[in-house]
Structures are given as structure tokens and as C-alpha cells.
Amino acid sequence: MPKLWTDTIEAHREAVREAALDATAALVAEHGLTGVKMSQIATKAGIGRATLYKYFPDVEAILSAWHERQIRSHLTQLTEIRDQDGDAGDRLEKVLNAYAAIQFQRARHHRHEPHGAELAALLHPGEHVAQAQHHLHAMFRDLLSEAADAGDIRDDVSPGELASYCLHALTAAGSLPSDAAAHRLVAVTLAGLRRPADPAH
């Protein structure tokens, strides 16, 4: 099969899939999880119901794929910030601020959406969530290790432990009342990462 034709088919498949994800998210926000049917999703996405079933077996599978897309987008955002120019300490601070902002915005979205809590409860126990957490931990660990080697943060605690500390601490941004509070949480977290004062001085 010619490559152009193969690429065209793949692009079409991706477009259908994305349309289904967007349609499902919109319908769930409007009607709740139990109020959405595959026929409604197909109509809103502008595709046939039989076509939709070729991609997804049920509404829950579509929601899982939508959630996976959200997580992938967040990881891409954090990776781009990590890979910017600048010293390790500055990039670490930017990544921590971005991660806290993501946690805050996601929690605020769930609070303001009529069915946000219901959707969050359904989506969190997924394999893609565990994989994302593993990826995040590795990203934080490597950046912390680089910052420790540069003398920007403490080196008396392993980067792996510090990564776990940062992730757990900044997840609390989701329960904070404002962006400013989330930013202050990052400042407190960074203070804990700094090198301890030399007792001789």
C-alpha cells in the first residue's frame, strides 16, 4: 500500500478517535456518566455508531482514552519545560511550578464541573495513571540529581526520595484555594530542597 495512502488512513483514524474523545467529554460534562450512550457520542462526533464501535467497546473505554490524552498532554508540557535552556535549579523550579499549576487547575475543573467528582473517581485507577506517575518520578529524580550535582539543592538525601517528596507535596496543590497558594506551596517545597546550613557557620 502506498505510503501516502497509509498516512491518509492513519490521519483519518486519528481524527475519528479525537472527535470521539472530545464528544464524550462534552456529553459527560453535560449529562453525567450514566446519561451518555454510544449513539449520542456518534451523533455529536459526526460518525456512524458502527464506526465508533470499531474504535471503542463502550463509553468507559472512551473516557479512559480521553484521560490518557490529558495525562500525555501534561507530561509533554512538563518535558518541554525541563528541556529549556538554563541551569538545573531554574528548570527544577519551573517544572515544580508547572506541576503544581496542573494539579490546581485539574482539581478546580473537577470541582466546577457538575459531574467532575464522579468522573475523577472513575478514571484514576488506570494503568496509564501508574505509568504516568512512574514517568513523572523518573523526570523529577533526574532533574533533582542534576540540580544536586550543580550544588543548587541538598545532596544528603537521594534524588529518588526527594522526587517522591516533591510529587506528594505538590499534589496538595489540588486542594488549595488559589493559584497564589499553589505558588507558595512550591516555594515551601523548594525551601525543603535547599542545602542545610553548615553548622560551622
Secondary structure per residue as TSV (DSSP state, phi and psi in degrees):
chain	resnum	aa	ss	phi	psi
A	1	M	-	360.0	131.0
A	2	P	-	-58.0	146.8
A	3	K	H	-61.8	-39.6
A	4	L	H	-59.3	-42.9
A	5	W	H	-66.1	-42.6
A	6	T	H	-61.3	-45.5
A	7	D	H	-62.9	-38.5
A	8	T	H	-64.7	-43.1
A	9	I	H	-63.4	-43.6
A	10	E	H	-64.4	-40.6
A	11	A	H	-64.4	-39.2
A	12	H	H	-64.7	-44.3
A	13	R	H	-59.3	-43.6
A	14	E	H	-64.8	-39.5
A	15	A	H	-64.5	-41.7
A	16	V	H	-63.4	-44.3
A	17	R	H	-62.6	-46.2
A	18	E	H	-63.3	-40.1
A	19	A	H	-62.5	-39.7
A	20	A	H	-65.2	-41.3
A	21	L	H	-63.9	-46.6
A	22	D	H	-64.6	-41.8
A	23	A	H	-64.2	-42.1
A	24	T	H	-65.2	-44.8
A	25	A	H	-59.7	-42.5
A	26	A	H	-66.1	-42.0
A	27	L	H	-68.8	-39.6
A	28	V	H	-65.8	-40.2
A	29	A	H	-60.9	-31.6
A	30	E	H	-86.9	-41.9
A	31	H	H	-113.4	-11.7
A	32	G	-	87.4	166.7
A	33	L	G	-62.9	-43.4
A	34	T	G	-78.9	-9.9
A	35	G	G	-97.6	8.5
A	36	V	-	-114.2	131.1
A	37	K	-	-118.0	157.7
A	38	M	H	-58.9	-36.1
A	39	S	H	-63.8	-37.4
A	40	Q	H	-65.8	-41.5
A	41	I	H	-62.8	-45.0
A	42	A	H	-60.2	-44.0
A	43	T	H	-63.0	-47.8
A	44	K	H	-66.1	-34.8
A	45	A	H	-80.3	-12.5
A	46	G	T	76.3	31.5
A	47	I	S	-129.8	164.6
A	48	G	-	-74.4	151.2
A	49	R	H	-63.6	-38.4
A	50	A	H	-63.0	-37.0
A	51	T	H	-64.7	-43.1
A	52	L	H	-59.2	-41.4
A	53	Y	H	-67.8	-19.7
A	54	K	H	-70.2	-24.8
A	55	Y	H	-97.6	-38.1
A	56	F	-	-140.0	138.7
A	57	P	S	-77.9	-27.1
A	58	D	S	-162.0	176.8
A	59	V	H	-63.0	-40.1
A	60	E	H	-61.4	-38.0
A	61	A	H	-65.5	-36.7
A	62	I	H	-67.1	-43.5
A	63	L	H	-62.9	-38.6
A	64	S	H	-63.0	-41.6
A	65	A	H	-67.3	-37.2
A	66	W	H	-63.1	-43.8
A	67	H	H	-64.2	-39.9
A	68	E	H	-62.3	-38.3
A	69	R	H	-64.5	-40.2
A	70	Q	H	-61.5	-46.0
A	71	I	H	-63.7	-42.0
A	72	R	H	-61.9	-39.0
A	73	S	H	-63.9	-41.5
A	74	H	H	-65.7	-41.6
A	75	L	H	-63.5	-39.9
A	76	T	H	-62.4	-43.0
A	77	Q	H	-60.1	-46.6
A	78	L	H	-66.7	-37.7
A	79	T	H	-64.8	-41.1
A	80	E	H	-63.6	-38.9
A	81	I	H	-67.3	-42.9
A	82	R	H	-60.1	-35.2
A	83	D	T	-89.2	5.8
A	84	Q	S	-69.5	163.7
A	85	D	S	-68.8	157.3
A	86	G	S	125.6	167.5
A	87	D	-	-77.1	164.6
A	88	A	H	-60.9	-38.8
A	89	G	H	-62.8	-43.3
A	90	D	H	-65.7	-43.4
A	91	R	H	-66.4	-36.7
A	92	L	H	-60.6	-46.6
A	93	E	H	-61.3	-41.3
A	94	K	H	-65.6	-41.2
A	95	V	H	-65.4	-42.6
A	96	L	H	-63.0	-42.3
A	97	N	H	-63.9	-41.1
A	98	A	H	-66.5	-40.6
A	99	Y	H	-64.7	-43.3
A	100	A	H	-63.1	-39.8
A	101	A	H	-63.7	-40.1
A	102	I	H	-62.7	-44.6
A	103	Q	H	-61.6	-43.6
A	104	F	H	-65.5	-46.8
A	105	Q	H	-65.4	-40.2
A	106	R	H	-64.6	-43.6
A	107	A	H	-66.1	-39.7
A	108	R	H	-64.1	-38.8
A	109	H	H	-61.4	-45.2
A	110	H	H	-63.5	-37.1
A	111	R	H	-69.0	-35.8
A	112	H	H	-88.5	-23.2
A	113	E	S	-75.1	135.1
A	114	P	T	-56.3	-33.2
A	115	H	T	-116.3	21.9
A	116	G	H	-62.5	-44.4
A	117	A	H	-65.1	-39.3
A	118	E	H	-62.5	-43.4
A	119	L	H	-67.2	-42.2
A	120	A	H	-61.1	-41.2
A	121	A	H	-64.0	-35.7
A	122	L	H	-72.1	-39.3
A	123	L	H	-87.1	-25.6
A	124	H	S	-64.8	-37.5
A	125	P	S	-81.3	68.8
A	126	G	-	-124.2	155.7
A	127	E	H	-63.5	-35.4
A	128	H	H	-66.1	-27.0
A	129	V	H	-68.7	-44.3
A	130	A	H	-62.7	-40.6
A	131	Q	H	-65.0	-39.5
A	132	A	H	-65.1	-41.4
A	133	Q	H	-62.5	-40.6
A	134	H	H	-62.6	-43.9
A	135	H	H	-64.3	-43.2
A	136	L	H	-62.3	-44.3
A	137	H	H	-60.6	-43.7
A	138	A	H	-64.2	-40.8
A	139	M	H	-62.1	-47.8
A	140	F	H	-64.2	-43.3
A	141	R	H	-59.5	-46.3
A	142	D	H	-67.1	-39.4
A	143	L	H	-68.6	-39.0
A	144	L	H	-65.6	-38.8
A	145	S	H	-63.0	-42.7
A	146	E	H	-64.1	-42.0
A	147	A	H	-67.3	-36.3
A	148	A	H	-67.0	-41.3
A	149	D	H	-63.4	-31.0
A	150	A	T	-83.4	-4.1
A	151	G	T	82.7	12.2
A	152	D	S	-81.5	-27.2
A	153	I	S	-136.0	174.3
A	154	R	-	-64.4	149.4
A	155	D	-	-122.8	14.2
A	156	D	S	-90.2	-1.0
A	157	V	S	-128.1	140.1
A	158	S	-	-65.2	146.9
A	159	P	H	-57.8	-32.5
A	160	G	H	-64.1	-42.9
A	161	E	H	-65.9	-42.4
A	162	L	H	-63.8	-36.2
A	163	A	H	-62.2	-44.6
A	164	S	H	-62.2	-42.1
A	165	Y	H	-58.7	-48.0
A	166	C	H	-63.1	-45.8
A	167	L	H	-62.5	-45.4
A	168	H	H	-66.8	-42.6
A	169	A	H	-63.2	-45.9
A	170	L	H	-79.7	-16.9
A	171	T	H	-61.4	-26.5
A	172	A	G	-64.8	-14.4
A	173	A	G	-59.4	-25.5
A	174	G	G	-66.3	-19.7
A	175	S	G	-102.0	4.3
A	176	L	S	-87.3	157.4
A	177	P	S	-83.3	-14.2
A	178	S	S	-155.8	164.5
A	179	D	H	-60.3	-38.2
A	180	A	H	-63.2	-39.9
A	181	A	H	-65.3	-39.3
A	182	A	H	-63.4	-38.9
A	183	H	H	-65.3	-38.4
A	184	R	H	-66.3	-35.1
A	185	L	H	-61.6	-39.6
A	186	V	H	-63.3	-41.6
A	187	A	H	-61.6	-41.1
A	188	V	H	-66.0	-40.4
A	189	T	H	-63.7	-43.8
A	190	L	H	-63.2	-36.8
A	191	A	H	-61.1	-37.4
A	192	G	H	-70.5	-20.6
A	193	L	H	-86.0	-16.9
A	194	R	S	-68.2	155.5
A	195	R	-	-61.6	137.4
A	196	P	-	-64.0	148.9
A	197	A	-	-64.9	141.4
A	198	D	-	-69.1	119.4
A	199	P	T	-62.4	-17.5
A	200	A	T	-75.7	-14.3
A	201	H	-	-111.5	360.0
